[in-house]
Amino acid sequence: MKCDCANCPTHACYTKGVNCTGVSLEAVKEAYNEEELKLMQAAAKHTIHKNAASRKVSRLTKRFNKANA
């Protein structure tokens, strides 16, 4: 989820993982789980390489954890 905040002209909230959008934690967690599932399904069907899927999930997890810390 990219930040669309008018108060962040430099998008510092996006790069630092701060939630300034007002989106609830439950909605973010649901979107995270859905995205992880889609990536792993694509890897299982050999649409993308399994290491690429794992790398993307790892990066997504890091951003999710940073935003919720």
Secondary structure, 3 states (H helix, E strand, C coil): CCCCCCCCCCCHHHHHCCCCCCCCHHHHHHHHHHHHHHHHHHHHCCCCCHHHHHHHHHHHHHHHHHHCC
